[in-house]
Every structure is written in C-alpha cells, then in structure tokens.
Amino acid sequence: MARATTTSDVFNAIAEPQRRDILVLLRGGERSVTELTRELGLTQPGASKHLRVLREVGLVRDRKQGKQRVYGLDARGLRPVHEWAGGFEQFWNESFDRLDAYVQDLKQARSTRAHDNREE
C-alpha cells in the first residue's frame, strides 16, 4: 500500500542524516540558523535549505525573534514515522523476550555450575 504524499515527504525529509541531526538538536530547544551551523558544522545556505525542507513537511516551526528567526521541533509531524515503525514493535518485543530467556538460561547454567563446583 502506498504512503500518502505527506507521509512520504516526512520519510524523505528524515532520510537525510543532517536533517536528523537538526531534529536531534531542536529536541533540546529552539535554535537559530547561526547556532545550528556552528553546532553541526553546516554552511548557512545548507542549514537554511534543510530547515526549509523540514518546515515544509511539518517537522520544524519558526518564529521571528528580534532580527533573526529561531527554529523549533514540531514532533507532531513525526507521527506517520512513529505509526509506521510501531508496526514492527511486536518483532522487537519478541526479540527482547528471546534475549531475556537466553540470559535467564545463562544465569541458571552459571548457578548450576557454581553449585556443582561447591559440592566437589
């Protein structure tokens, strides 16, 4: 089943590693383009381009603060990604359950060996 256009846009937007880096920084609070370029080592035009893409798909909001614009995360735009990834949660849970069982088996085996060694 094909994803809706806006969903596809969000997926395409976050496919770019530098855009994901921007989102991670914005998770900690609003930042200006200058702060983003300094913290991520981006050029000003590059950062502005990435911010425009993120804003167009609804992941970033901006507001004027004095003479500059500050950008903030709008995590609601990540809902389609969250819903899509959530479809795989059962597989992760099953993997964690198997890992838990394996760790318990190892602990039991270690405990049994320690007990056997004490009896010798």
Residue frames as qw, qx, qy, qz and C-alpha x, y, z in Angstrom:
[[0.000, 0.890, 0.456, 0.000, 0.00, 0.00, 0.00],
 [0.417, 0.477, -0.021, 0.773, 1.46, 3.38, -1.00],
 [0.296, -0.467, -0.444, 0.705, 2.03, 6.02, 1.64],
 [0.147, 0.927, 0.341, -0.047, 0.20, 9.32, 1.44],
 [0.492, 0.695, -0.062, 0.521, 2.18, 12.18, -0.08],
 [0.249, -0.845, 0.262, -0.394, 2.71, 14.00, 3.20],
 [0.873, -0.408, 0.266, 0.027, 3.86, 10.80, 4.87],
 [0.846, 0.316, 0.103, 0.416, 6.27, 10.15, 2.03],
 [0.214, 0.837, -0.141, 0.484, 7.57, 13.70, 2.34],
 [0.560, -0.740, 0.306, -0.212, 8.31, 13.18, 6.04],
 [0.935, -0.128, 0.263, 0.201, 10.13, 9.93, 5.32],
 [0.667, 0.563, 0.045, 0.486, 12.14, 11.56, 2.56],
 [0.069, -0.899, 0.176, -0.396, 12.95, 14.55, 4.76],
 [0.628, -0.657, 0.398, -0.125, 14.33, 12.45, 7.61],
 [0.956, 0.198, 0.062, 0.208, 16.23, 10.16, 5.24],
 [0.432, 0.716, -0.242, 0.492, 18.93, 12.87, 5.11],
 [0.691, -0.259, -0.480, 0.474, 21.35, 12.45, 8.06],
 [0.214, 0.124, -0.192, 0.950, 21.98, 16.18, 8.52],
 [0.448, -0.430, -0.244, -0.745, 18.24, 16.79, 8.81],
 [0.775, -0.411, -0.479, 0.018, 18.02, 14.13, 11.50],
 [0.532, -0.054, -0.361, 0.765, 20.92, 15.86, 13.28],
 [0.114, -0.328, -0.026, -0.938, 18.99, 19.14, 13.15],
 [0.662, -0.463, -0.381, -0.449, 15.92, 17.45, 14.65],
 [0.742, -0.269, -0.488, 0.373, 18.01, 15.98, 17.45],
 [0.295, 0.074, -0.241, 0.921, 19.41, 19.41, 18.31],
 [0.321, -0.355, -0.169, -0.862, 15.97, 21.02, 18.16],
 [0.673, -0.407, -0.615, -0.051, 14.71, 18.39, 20.58],
 [0.525, -0.272, -0.434, 0.680, 16.73, 20.30, 23.18],
 [0.027, -0.763, -0.304, 0.570, 15.08, 23.62, 22.37],
 [0.479, 0.862, 0.164, -0.004, 14.86, 26.35, 19.79],
 [0.593, -0.329, 0.304, 0.669, 17.95, 27.36, 17.83],
 [0.327, 0.814, -0.113, -0.466, 18.84, 30.00, 15.27],
 [0.849, 0.513, -0.093, 0.091, 20.43, 29.13, 11.93],
 [0.177, 0.779, -0.518, 0.305, 23.69, 30.53, 13.28],
 [0.567, -0.452, 0.617, -0.304, 23.59, 28.16, 16.26],
 [0.938, 0.181, 0.274, -0.114, 22.75, 25.20, 14.04],
 [0.667, 0.678, -0.266, 0.160, 25.59, 25.95, 11.62],
 [0.057, -0.713, 0.612, -0.338, 28.05, 26.28, 14.50],
 [0.670, -0.304, 0.598, -0.319, 26.91, 23.13, 16.30],
 [0.889, 0.236, 0.389, -0.059, 26.61, 20.93, 13.21],
 [0.403, -0.381, 0.542, 0.632, 29.36, 22.36, 11.02],
 [0.473, 0.603, 0.608, 0.205, 26.91, 23.23, 8.24],
 [0.189, 0.132, 0.206, 0.951, 27.07, 26.19, 5.90],
 [0.275, 0.310, 0.363, -0.835, 24.38, 28.82, 6.39],
 [0.545, 0.232, -0.385, -0.708, 22.79, 28.11, 2.97],
 [0.418, 0.033, -0.904, -0.078, 22.90, 24.36, 3.67],
 [0.020, -0.222, -0.778, 0.587, 21.28, 24.73, 7.08],
 [0.384, 0.300, 0.108, -0.867, 18.62, 27.04, 5.65],
 [0.524, 0.158, -0.649, -0.528, 17.82, 24.54, 2.89],
 [0.320, -0.101, -0.927, 0.165, 17.47, 21.68, 5.39],
 [0.104, 0.279, 0.577, -0.761, 15.29, 23.83, 7.66],
 [0.463, 0.230, -0.217, -0.828, 13.06, 24.78, 4.72],
 [0.509, 0.022, -0.811, -0.288, 12.52, 21.10, 3.85],
 [0.231, -0.192, -0.852, 0.428, 11.80, 20.22, 7.48],
 [0.233, 0.270, 0.306, -0.883, 9.41, 23.15, 7.82],
 [0.484, 0.159, -0.455, -0.731, 7.55, 22.21, 4.61],
 [0.551, -0.107, -0.813, -0.152, 6.83, 18.71, 5.91],
 [0.585, -0.652, -0.156, -0.457, 5.73, 20.00, 9.31],
 [0.822, -0.193, -0.400, 0.357, 8.68, 18.88, 11.43],
 [0.418, -0.148, -0.204, 0.873, 10.01, 22.34, 12.24],
 [0.007, 0.915, 0.396, 0.079, 8.31, 25.61, 13.10],
 [0.481, 0.130, -0.088, 0.863, 9.93, 29.00, 13.04],
 [0.149, -0.916, -0.368, 0.061, 9.31, 32.39, 14.59],
 [0.353, 0.692, -0.128, 0.617, 10.92, 35.78, 14.42],
 [0.631, -0.664, -0.224, 0.333, 12.96, 36.78, 17.45],
 [0.247, -0.726, 0.193, 0.612, 14.47, 40.22, 17.04],
 [0.332, 0.673, -0.420, -0.510, 16.39, 40.31, 13.77],
 [0.137, 0.291, -0.924, -0.205, 16.67, 36.56, 13.38],
 [0.819, -0.119, -0.286, -0.483, 14.49, 33.51, 13.06],
 [0.272, -0.357, 0.852, -0.269, 14.57, 30.72, 15.59],
 [0.660, 0.068, -0.624, -0.413, 13.53, 27.19, 14.77],
 [0.479, -0.274, 0.686, -0.474, 11.90, 24.61, 16.98],
 [0.043, 0.000, -0.983, -0.176, 10.86, 21.00, 16.69],
 [0.675, 0.012, 0.074, -0.734, 7.25, 20.15, 15.91],
 [0.173, -0.216, 0.961, -0.018, 7.30, 16.46, 16.78],
 [0.662, 0.348, 0.459, -0.479, 3.67, 16.00, 15.74],
 [0.567, 0.624, -0.363, -0.396, 4.99, 15.77, 12.19],
 [0.085, 0.404, -0.911, -0.006, 6.80, 12.56, 13.14],
 [0.698, 0.014, 0.493, -0.519, 3.52, 10.76, 13.87],
 [0.855, 0.394, -0.179, -0.284, 3.48, 8.94, 10.49],
 [0.421, 0.512, -0.725, 0.186, 7.01, 7.66, 11.14],
 [0.308, -0.274, 0.737, -0.535, 6.08, 6.59, 14.66],
 [0.810, 0.151, 0.267, -0.499, 2.97, 4.79, 13.43],
 [0.767, 0.475, -0.410, -0.131, 4.88, 3.04, 10.66],
 [0.259, 0.459, -0.783, 0.329, 7.73, 1.96, 12.95],
 [0.533, -0.220, 0.552, -0.602, 5.23, 0.89, 15.61],
 [0.893, 0.201, -0.149, -0.374, 4.10, -1.85, 13.25],
 [0.667, 0.373, -0.615, 0.197, 7.43, -3.57, 13.94],
 [0.342, -0.588, 0.489, -0.547, 7.16, -3.36, 17.72],
 [0.942, -0.168, 0.140, -0.254, 5.94, -6.94, 18.08],
 [0.858, 0.356, -0.273, 0.251, 9.13, -8.17, 16.39],
 [0.152, 0.616, -0.498, 0.591, 11.30, -6.11, 18.74],
 [0.640, -0.445, 0.351, -0.519, 9.36, -7.37, 21.75],
 [0.996, 0.039, -0.040, -0.068, 9.73, -10.97, 20.59],
 [0.640, 0.497, -0.400, 0.428, 13.47, -10.44, 20.14],
 [0.146, -0.584, 0.488, -0.632, 13.77, -8.94, 23.63],
 [0.860, -0.279, 0.186, -0.386, 11.74, -11.82, 25.07],
 [0.942, 0.215, -0.206, 0.153, 14.11, -14.33, 23.43],
 [0.354, 0.578, -0.457, 0.576, 17.10, -12.38, 24.73],
 [0.493, -0.527, 0.375, -0.582, 15.62, -12.35, 28.25],
 [0.978, -0.102, 0.045, -0.177, 15.07, -16.11, 28.08],
 [0.778, 0.411, -0.326, 0.346, 18.65, -16.64, 26.87],
 [0.038, 0.611, -0.475, 0.632, 20.07, -14.51, 29.70],
 [0.738, -0.396, 0.281, -0.468, 17.98, -16.44, 32.23],
 [0.985, 0.116, -0.126, 0.034, 19.29, -19.73, 30.79],
 [0.526, 0.531, -0.429, 0.508, 22.87, -18.46, 31.13],
 [0.300, -0.574, 0.432, -0.627, 22.27, -17.39, 34.73],
 [0.916, -0.213, 0.133, -0.314, 20.72, -20.75, 35.54],
 [0.897, 0.285, -0.255, 0.221, 23.62, -22.62, 33.93],
 [0.251, 0.590, -0.472, 0.605, 26.16, -20.48, 35.83],
 [0.565, -0.483, 0.348, -0.571, 24.29, -21.05, 39.09],
 [0.990, -0.036, -0.016, -0.137, 24.15, -24.81, 38.47],
 [0.727, 0.423, -0.371, 0.394, 27.90, -24.95, 37.68],
 [0.047, -0.601, 0.468, -0.646, 28.73, -22.94, 40.81],
 [0.787, -0.345, 0.243, -0.449, 26.57, -25.27, 42.91],
 [0.977, 0.148, -0.147, 0.053, 28.18, -28.37, 41.34],
 [0.492, 0.550, -0.443, 0.508, 31.68, -26.98, 41.97],
 [0.350, -0.573, 0.433, -0.601, 30.89, -26.39, 45.65],
 [0.930, -0.187, 0.127, -0.288, 29.76, -30.00, 46.06],
 [0.847, 0.366, -0.337, 0.188, 33.03, -31.38, 44.68]]
